[in-house]
Amino acid sequence: MLRRFLKGLVLLVVVSFYLFPISFTFLPNSINSKMLVAVFGIAAFVYDSIRNHGVMLSRYTIVSALIATVFSVWCLFCVFAADSHDYTYASYIVSYLTWMTGAYGVYSALRIGHGEVNLSLLTHYLSMVCVVQCALAVLIDNFTFFEDLIDKVMAVGQDFYKRGHRLYGLGAALDPAGIRFSTVLILLAHQVAANEELRADRPALITHLVSFTVIMIFGAVISRTTLVGAALGVAYMLFSLLKMRKGGFMTVKMIQMFYRFIIIVGVIVLVTIVIYNKNITFRNYVRFGFEAFFNWVETGDFHTHSSDVLMKTMWIWPEDFRTWLIGRGTFADYINDTDIGYCNFVFYCGVIGLLIFSVYFIYCHLVLNQKFRNFQICSLLLVALTFIIWAKVATDIFYIDALLFCIAADPDETVI
């Protein structure tokens, strides 16, 4: 029992270090946990290549790497043309390789621990990491012991979060946390909606539904961006319920699944209301995470302060054709006076660069349709998430594609 617990704990740490990278107080800030997982991934890949008498790369990896290289070269051209010396995305291929090797490190660790790594197992670990991060954020905010413990491990970030009165976990904070929570919520919804074995396993199904609800509520307190993934995930599960089966009937198991989901959500909402009325700290959590809904109920307007600022002041576009075409090679240090991803990409590498990057993510997400059974809706939601999030912040969710490239959909498939 103890051995099983320790194995699970180690694997959770590995997944967390990849999904929520941190810099350590005892290492240079330039070295983060994702890099350490990537080093392990490189070693594992070399070992596997020697054992298999050759390097095995899937066409997903090769094509995505080529598109990432084209994007990096184009961004480098834009930087040279503008003489800006801002290599934020000109070095994207390095980020690609770090995510890819880090993903292989996660895959290798899970394979050592479980023998076989599939989509269900990966989703389980990703969701457990997110649940732990949500719990840890609440503990850090309420207990000095946990705050001091994290401060002794994590080198950067927490001072900024404290000044802004924002919850944070071990590397999980602000929009990056919300985006990662969103991708995991979509994967959880996919498991609930499309995994017949999961739906037949009542304890596993309830665990997934509880995890979804916990991440949705407390993830929104850490970052309201989480609600984007929650909305897409709930829509996916509702669609799977409403979709007619062969013969025009919905399955009884699907109806039972959503009945349980409604019960679980109802219980959690009831508990939330009770604690909301009795605990001022928790009340502040809920009012921040679901500010738009409270504003809608109290004023009739569905909005948040941050969304108002975003819509009114940050949609800034170039004023000359050259910048529209190839950008001006500026991105870092808030130099463009906007957080919006679309605007920043245009200012950095122009519309051409934005189109290349868009094609890259469309390929990475949609190509997984051919890899996993019944994955069409999930891949479309990942595409939608990318382009929705870009309306708020520039982001890269290749970390989830890299993980999905690594795991095998069947025993004969080439991983990575």
DRENVEX-142529 format. One record per atom (N, C-alpha, C, CB): x, y, z. Coordinates in steps of 0.05 Angstrom, whole numbers, plus 5000, padded with zeros to 4 digits. Glycine has a CB too. Example, Ala and Ser with C-alpha at 12.3 -4.5 7.8 and 13.67 -1.06 7.14 Angstrom:
526448865156 524649105156 526449345156 522649115181 525749555142 527349795143 525850015157 528249885114 
This chain:
501749765000 500050005000 501750255000 498150005024 503850265018 505650485019 507150524993 507550455042 508050294982 509550304957 507750414934 510550024949 505350334934 503450434913 503050744916 500850284914 502750834942 502351114947 504751274938 501851164977 507151184945 509651324938 510051334908 512051194951 509351114894 509551114865 507651314853 508850834854 505151324863 503251524853 504151804858 500551474865 505351854882 506252114889 508452204871 507152124918 510352034866 512652104848 511652164820 514651874847 509752004810 508752054783 507152314782 506951824774 505652374803 504252634804 506152864803 502452654829 508352844817 510453054818 511553094790 512652994838 512252874776 513352884749 511453024730 514052604739 508852944731 506853064714 506553364720 504152924716 506553434746 506153704755 508553874746 505853724785 510953774748 513353914740 513353974710 515953754747 512053804694 511753844666 509554044660 511253584651 507253994671 504854164665 504954434678 502354014675 506154454701 506354714716 509254764723 504554714741 510954844703 513854874708 514455084730 515254944683 516355024747 517255214767 520355234766 516355124795 521355454776 524255484781 524655434811 525355764772 526955314817 527555234844 529355434858 528754954845 529055454884 530755644900 533655544901 529655674928 534055284897 536755174900 538155124873 536654904915 536855224851 537955214824 537855484811 536554994807 539455534790 539255784775 536355814764 541255794753 535456064763 532656114754 532356034725 532056414757 534456024710 534255944681 533655644678 536856004667 533855494699 533255204698 530555164713 535455034712 528655054698 526055004711 525454704710 523755164697 523254634723 522554344727 521954214700 520254324745 520754364681 520154244655 522754154641 518754454637 524854314644 527454244632 528553984644 529454464636 528253954671 529153704684 527653464674 528853734714 525053494670 523453274659 524253224630 520353334660 524953434616 525853404588 528453254586 526053684575 530353314605 532853164606 532352864610 534653274628 530552804628 529852524632 528552404607 527852494656 526952564593 525752474568 527752414547 523752684558 529852584545 531952544525 533452274531 533952774525 534052244557 535451994565 533751754559 536152004595 531151774565 529351544559 529051494530 526551604571 528951704514 528751674485 531251544473 528251944472 533551624482 536051504473 536151214480 538451654484 535351154505 535350874514 533350704497 534550854544 530950814492 528950664477 529950624448 526250804477 531250824437 532250814409 534350594407 533451084400 536150584427 538250374427 536950094430 540250414449 535050074447 533749824452 532149724427 531849834476 530949914413 529449854389 531049854363 527050034386 533649894366 535449894343 534750104322 535549624330 533950344331 533350554312 531650774325 532050444288 531751004314 530051234323 527351214310 531451504316 525251224326 522551204316 521051464322 521050964329 520251594300 518651844303 516151814286 520352094294 513951894298 511351884283 511252114263 508951894302 509552094243 509252304224 508052554237 507552214200 506552514259 505452754273 507652924283 503652664297 509652794295 511952944307 513553074285 513652764323 514052934263 515753044242 514453284229 516352824221 511953254222 510553484208 510253724226 507753394198 509453674252 509153894270 511854034275 507953794297 513953884276 516654004280 517354174256 518753784284 516654084232 517254234208 515754504208 516554074183 513154494216 511554744216 512654924238 508554674222 513354814261 514554984282 517155114273 515054814307 518754964257 521155074247 520655304227 522854854233 518655264210 517955474191 517055724206 515655374172 515455684227 514555914243 516856054256 512555824264 518755904267 521156024280 522756184260 522855814293 523156074236 524756204215 523456464206 525256014191 520756444203 519256694195 519556904216 516356624190 519256834242 519457024264 522257144265 518756894291 524256974259 527057064259 527457274236 529056834255 526257224213 526357414191 525057684200 524857304166 522757664213 521357904222 523058064242 518657834235 524357924260 526058054279 528458194266 527157854300 529658054247 531958174232 531058414215 533257964214 528658384203 527658604186 527058854203 525158514172 526158814227 525559034245 527859124262 523158974262 530058954263 532359004280 531459044309 533959244270 529758864319 528558894345 530058734367 525758814345 531458524359 532858354378 531058224399 535058514392 528458194392 526558064410 526057774399 523858224412 527257574411 527157304400 525057134414 529857174402 522957254425 520957104440 519856864425 518657294447 519056904400 518056684384 519856594362 515356754373 521956754357 523956664337 525356414346 526056884332 525356364372 526556114383 524455914391 528256184408 522055924378 519855744385 520655454382 517455814369 522255394362 523055114358 524354994383 524855084333 525755164398 527055064423 524854994443 528955284434 522855164445 520555114462 519154854454 518555344463 518854824428 517554584417 519054334426 517454594386 521654334422 523354104429 523254054459 526254144420 523154264476 523054234505 520454104513 523454504519 518254194502 515654074508 515553784498 513354234494 516653734475 516553464463 518153264480 517553464435 520653344487 522253164503 521253144532 525253264503 520053364542 518853354568 516453164568 517953634577 514853174547 512552994545 513452704544 510953054519 515752654530 516752374529 517752294557 518952354508 518752484572 519552424599 517152344617 520952664612 514952494614 512452414628 511552144619 510252634623 511452104593 510551844582 512351614593 510651844552 514951654594 516751444603 516351384633 519651524597 515951604649 515551564677 512951404682 515451834692 510851474668 508251334671 508551044662 506051474656 510151004641 510550734630 512050564651 512050734604 514050684664 515550534684 513650464707 517850704695 511850654714 510050604737 507750424731 509050864746 506850424706 504350274700 504650074677 502150464693 506850074663 507249884642 506149974616 506049624649 503650064616 502350164591 501150434597 500149964582 501450614578 500350884580 498350934559 502651094579 495850984567 493751054547 492451324554 491650824546 490551404539 489251664542 487851674569 487351724520 486651464577 485151454603 487051504626 483651194606 489351354626 491251384648 492451664649 493551174645 493151774625 494252044624 492352244634 495052104595 489752224626 487752414636 487452394666 485052364622 487552154677 487352124706 489552274720 487451824713 491952244711 494252384725 494052684721 496852274715 493352774697 493053064692 490953184710 492453114663 488653044713 486453154729 487253144759 483952984725 488652934768 489452924796 491353154803 490652654802 493253204784 495153424788 493553694791 497153444765 491653734774 490053984775 488454004801 488154004751 487253784810 485853784835 487653854858 484453504840 490053724859 492053784880 492854074879 494453594877 493254184855 494054464853 491854654864 494654534823 489354584859 487154744869 487154734900 484454644858 487454494911 487454464940 489854604952 487554164948 492154584939 494654704949 494355014949 497054624933 493055124929 492655414927 491055514951 491355494901 488955364958 487255444981 488855425007 484755274982 490355205009 492055175034 494055385037 493354895033 495355465015 497455675015 496155935024 498755704988 493755985015 492456245021 491456255050 490156285002 491156025062 489956025089 491855935111 487555845089 494055805104 495755695125 498655775119 495555385127 499955915138 502656005135 504655785130 503556165159 504155555141 505955325138 506255255109 504855085154 504055235094 504155155066 505355385050 501355085056 504755635057 505955855043 508955865045 504756125053 509955825070 512855815074 514155575060 513455805104 512755355060 513855115046 514255165017 511954875051 512255275004 512455334975 514555544970 509655414964 514655744987 516655954984 519555844985 516256175005 519855635000 522555515003 523255344978 522655335028 521255264963 521755094939 521655264914 519654874938 519655434911 519255574886 520655844886 516255624881 522355904866 524156134867 522756394858 526456074849 521056384838 519956634828 516956614825 521256704801 515656854825 512856864819 511056934842 511956614808 511556814866 509656834888 509457124898 510456654910 511557284898 511357554907 509357724890 514157694907 509457674864 507557804846 504757724852 508257754816 504357464856 501657364862 500557484888 501657054863 502357504908 501457614934 500757904932 503757584955 502258064917 501658344913 498958384899 503858484897 498358204881 495758214867 493558074881 496058114839 494057954904 492057804920 490857584903 489857994930 492557434889 491657214873 492556944884 492757244844 490856744883 491556484892 493556354874 489056304894 495356194885 497256054868 497955784881 499856224865 498655594865 499655334874 502555304869 498055104861 503455064864 506255014858 506655054828 507054724866 506955304820 507255374792 504655424777 508755164778 502455404792 499755434779 498555704788 497855204787 498355894769 497256154775 496556294750 499356314792 494756484753 493956674731 493156514706 496256864724 493356644683 492356524658 493656264650 492756724635 496356224654 497455964647 496155734662 500455964654 495455774688 494055574703 491255524691 493855644733 489855744686 487155724675 487055574648 485855994672 489055624631 489155494605 489755194609 491355614588 491455124627 492054834632 489654704645 494454804650 488354834663 485854724674 483854674652 484654914696 483654864634 481654844612 482254594594 481655094595 484754554587 485354324570 484754064585 488354324562 485254054611 484753804626 481753764629 486053824654 480153984632 477253954634 476153844608 475954224640 477253924585 476353814559 476953524557 477653974536 479353444566 480053154566 478352994584 483053124573 477653104608 475852974627 473152934614 475653124653 472153144601 469553124588 469552914566 468753404576 471852904552 472052694531 471952414543 474652724515 473252364565 473152104578 470352034587 475052094601 469052234598 466252184608 464352134585 465352424625 464752284563 462852264541 463452034522 462852524525 465951954519 466651764498 467851504507 468551894479 468651484532 469951234542 467851044554 472151304563 467150844539 465050664548 465950504573 464250464526 468450434575 469450284598 469250454623 472350194594 469850714620 469650894643 466750924653 470751174636 464950944634 462150974641 461050724655 460451034617 462250494649 461350244662 462550214690 462050004644 464650364696 466050354721 465050584739 469150364718 463150524756 461850744771 463750904789 459650624789 465550774804 467450934821 469251114804 469150744837 470251014781 471951174764 470351404751 473151004741 467851354744 466251554732 465651784752 463551444722 465051704776 464451904797 467052064803 463451774823 469251924804 471852064808 472352274787 474151864809 471852204761 472252394740 470352634742 471952254713 467852584748 465852794751 466452984774 463052674754 467352864796 468053034819 470553204812 468652854844 472553074799 474953224791 474153454773 476953034777 472453404754 471553614735 470353844751 469453504715 468553784770 467153994785 469054154803 464953874802 470954014816 472854144834 474654334818 474553934849 475654234795 477454404779 475954634768 478654234756 473454594760 471854804749 471455034769 469154704740 470754954794 470155154815 472655294825 468655034838 474555134835 476955244848 478955334827 478255044867 478955214803 480655314782 479855594773 480555124758 477255644774 476255914767 477056114787 473155914764 477456034812 478356224833 481256294828 478056094861 482856104819 485656154812 485856314787 487255884809 484256244767 484256384741 481556344728 486556284722 480256564722 477556544710 477656434682 476256824710 479956424670 480256304644 479356004645 483156314634 479455884668 478555604671 475755574661 478855524701 474055774664 471255754657 470955714627 469756004665 472855784610 472755734582 472755434577 475055864566 474655294589 474755004587 472454864599 477354894599 471454974622 469154864635 466654874617 468555004662 466255104605 463955134587 464154944563 463755424576 466554924551 466854744528 466454454537 469654774516 467454384561 467254114571 464354034577 468854074596 462854214590 460054164596 458454144570 458854394614 459054314551 457654304525 458154034511 458654534507 460653934513 461353674502 459653454514 464353614505 459553454541 458053244555 455053254549 458553254585 454053504547 451153534541 450653444512 450353824544 452453504494 452153424466 452153114464 454353544449 453952994479 454052694478 451552574489 456452594494 450152714508 447652604518 445352644498 446952744544 445352874485 443252934466 443552804439 443053234463 445952724433 446452604406 444952334405 449452554401 443452294384 441852054381 443651814373 439552094361 443051584385 444551344378 443251204355 444751154403 444350974346 443150814325 440350724333 444950574318 438450764316 435750694322 434250924334 435750454341 435551144339 434251384349 433851394379 431551404337 435451234394 435151234423 437751304437 434150964433 437551444459 439951504476 440351264494 439551764492 442851204500 443450974518 442651044546 446350904516 441750834560 441050864588 443450944605 439850604599 445750834598 448250904613 448951194611 450550734602 448451314587 448951604584 447151764602 448751684555 444551694603 442651834620 443451804649 439751734615 444251554657 445051514685 447551674691 445651214689 449351694672 451751854677 451152144682 453651824652 449452264667 448752544671 447052584696 447452654647 445552374703 444052394728 445952414751 442152144731 448052244750 450052254772 451552524771 452052024768 452152624747 453552874745 451853094757 454152934716 449253104751 447553304763 447453284793 444653284751 447353044803 447253004832 449853104845 446852704839 452153034833 454753124843 454953424843 457052994827 454253544820 454353834818 452353964839 453653924790 450053844841 448053954860 449053954889 445453794858 450353724897 451353704924 453653904928 452453414929 455453924909 457654114911 456654404912 459654084888 454654464895 453554734895 452254794922 451554774872 450754604933 449454634959 451454684981 447754394966 453654524981 455754565001 457054834997 457854344999 457454914971 458655174965 456955404976 459055204935 454355384973 452555594983 452655615013 449655534974 452755385027 452855385056 455455515065 452655105067 457755435054 460355545062 460455835054 462655385049 459355905031 459356185021 458056365041 457856204994 455856275053 454356445072 455656455100 451556345075 457556275106 458656255132 461656335133 458355975143 463056335111 465856385111 466556605091 467456125103 467556835102 468057065085 470357015065 468757305102 472356855073 474556795054 473556645030 476756635068 471956435036 470856285014 468956444997 469456035025 467556635010 465756804995 467256974975 464156985014 469557074984 471257234966 472257064943 473557364981 472956814948 473856634927 471756614906 474456354939 469356544914 467156494895 466456744880 464656384910 466356974894 465557224880 467657304859 465157444901 470257244865 472257304845 472157114821 475057294858 472056854827 472056654806 469656674788 472156374818 467356744799 464856754783 463757034783 462756554795 465557234781 464757514781 462757584760 467257694777 463057474736 461257534714 458357444721 462157394688 458057214734 455457114741 454157284763 455556824749 455757364782 454757544803 453957814792 456857584825 455557924773 454758174761 452158154745 457058274743 451857914732 449457874716 446957864734 449657604700 447257724757 444957704776 444357974789 445557494797 446558124796 446158364812 445758614795 448558414829 446758624770 446558864754 445258804726 449258984749 445058554719 443958484693 445958484671 441758684686 448458544676 450558554656 452558324662 452058824656 453058154641 454957934644 457658024636 454057694626 459258104656 461958214651 463658194676 461758504641 466258234672 468158254694 469858504689 469957994696 471158584710 472858824708 475158774688 474158894735 476358534689 478558484670 477558464641 479958214678 475158364637 474158344609 473458624599 471658164608 472558804617 471959074609 474559214600 470659234632 476659184616 479259304608 480259194582 481359254631 479958924579 480858794555 479458894530 480458494557 476858914531 475258994508 475559294501 472358924513 475959464522 475859754518 478559864511 474759884542 480759744520 483359874518 485459704504 484359944545 485059444500 487259284491 487059174462 487559054508 484959234448 484759154420 486259374404 481859114410 488859344402 490559534388 491759404364 492859634407 491559544341 492459424316 494559604302 490159374297 496259504284 498159664270 496859874253 499959494252 498260084247 497260304231 498560324203 497660564245 500260134197 501560134171 501559854159 504460244172 501659834132 501459574118 503759394125 501159624088 506259504126 508559344131 508359194158 511059524131 507459324179 507159194205 504958984203 506359404227 502759044189 500658834186 501858584172 498358944169 503658624153 504658404137 506858244153 505858504111 508858374163 511158234176 511658324204 513658274160 509858484215 510158574243 512558754247 510558334261 513158814272 515458974279 517258844299 514559244289 516958574302 518758424318 518758494348 521458444308 516558584358 516358664387 514158494401 515758964390 514858394423 512958234439 513458254469 513257934430 515958244477 516558224506 516058484520 519558134509 515858464547 515758694565 513358874560 518258854563 511158764551 508658914547 509159164529 507659014574 510959134509 511659364493 509459444474 514159294477 507559264468 505459334449 502959434464 504659094433 503059464490 500859574507 498359404505 500159864498 498659144500 496358964499 497158684508 495158964471 495158544520 495558264527 494358084506 494358214554 492658184489 491158024470 493057874451 489158194455 492657614449 494457454433 494457534403 493657164435 492157574391 492057634363 493657894357 489157674354 493258094374 494658354370 497658314373 493658564390 498458174394 501358134398 502657974376 501757984425 501257764366 502457614344 502757784319 500657364338 500757954313 500858124289 503158324292 498258274285 503458444316 505658634321 508358494319 505258774348 508458234327 511058104327 511857994300 510957874347 509957854287 510757714262 508757754239 511157424267 506857944243 504958004222 502857794218 506458044196 501057854199 498857664193 499957404183 496957784173 502157414168 503357164157 504256984180 505757234138 505557094199 506456934222 504056824238 508257094241 502056984241 499656894255 498356664241 497657134258 498256674214 497056454198 498756204201 496856544169 501356224200 503055994203 502655864230 506056064200 502556024251 502155924278 499355794281 502456144299 497455914268 494655804269 494555524255 492655994255 495855504232 495955254217 497355044235 497455284190 499455124248 500954944266 499154814287 503255084280 497554984301 495854874322 493454724310 494855104339 492354814288 490154664275 491154384268 489154814250 493554364257 494654104250 495053934275 497354134235 496354044295 496953894319 494453784332 498454064339 492353944333 489853854346 488253664329 488154094354 487853734304 486053574287 487353304278 485353734263 489953294276 491253044267 490752824287 494253094263 490152894312 489652694332 487052534327 489552824360 485352644309 482952494301 483652224290 481352654280 485952214276 486751964264 488151774284 488752014241 488851884307 490351724327 488451594347 492351904341 486451744356 484651644377 481851604367 484651834402 480651394376 477851344368 475951534381 477151054375 473951634366 471951814376 473152074388 470251674396 475352174376 476652404387 475952664371 479652364387 474152644352 473652874334 472753124350 471552794314 470753084367 469753314382 471853424401 467253234398 473353254414 475353344432 477453514418 476753104446 478353424395 480353574380 479253834370 481353404356 476753844362 475554094354 475354294377 472754044342 474854184401 474654364424 477454464432 473454204448 479554304427 482254404433 482954634413 484254174431 482054594388 482454814368 480955064377 481454724340 478455024385 476855254394 478055384418 473955154400 479055224437 480355344461 482655524453 481255114479 484355424435 486655584426 485855854416 488255434404 483955864398 483156114385 481456294404 481656064360 480056174422 478556334442 480556464461 476556154458 482456314471 484456414490 486056644477 486256194500 486656624451 488256834438 486757104439 488856754409 484157104443 482757354445 483257484472 479757304442 484657334490 485357454516 488357474520 484157274539 489857264512 492657264517 494057084497 493357164546 496557144490 498156974473 498956724488 500557124461 498456494477 499056254492 499756024473 496656174510 500855814485 501755584470 500755334485 504855584466 498955184473 497954944487 499054694474 494854944488 501354714461 502654484449 503254264470 505154554434 503554354496 504254154517 502253924517 504254294544 499753964511 497853744511 498053574486 494953854514 498653704463 499053554439 501553374441 499353744415 503653484453 506153334456 505653074473 508253494470 504053104494 503352864510 501752664494 501752954535 499852764478 498152584462 499752454439 495752734451 501752594429 503452474409 505052234421 505452684397 505752264446 507452054458 506051804465 508752174483 503651824475 502251574483 501151434459 499951644503 501051164461 500151004439 497150954441 501650734438 495850974418 492950914417 492550614416 491651054393 494550464406 494350174405 497150064408 493050074379 497449804415 500049694421 502049704398 499749404429 501149724373 502949714350 503749994341 501749564328 502650194353 503150464343 505850574353 500950654352 507150724335 509650854343 509051094360 511350934317 510251114384 509851344401 511851564393 510151274430 511251794403 512752044397 512652114367 515552024407 
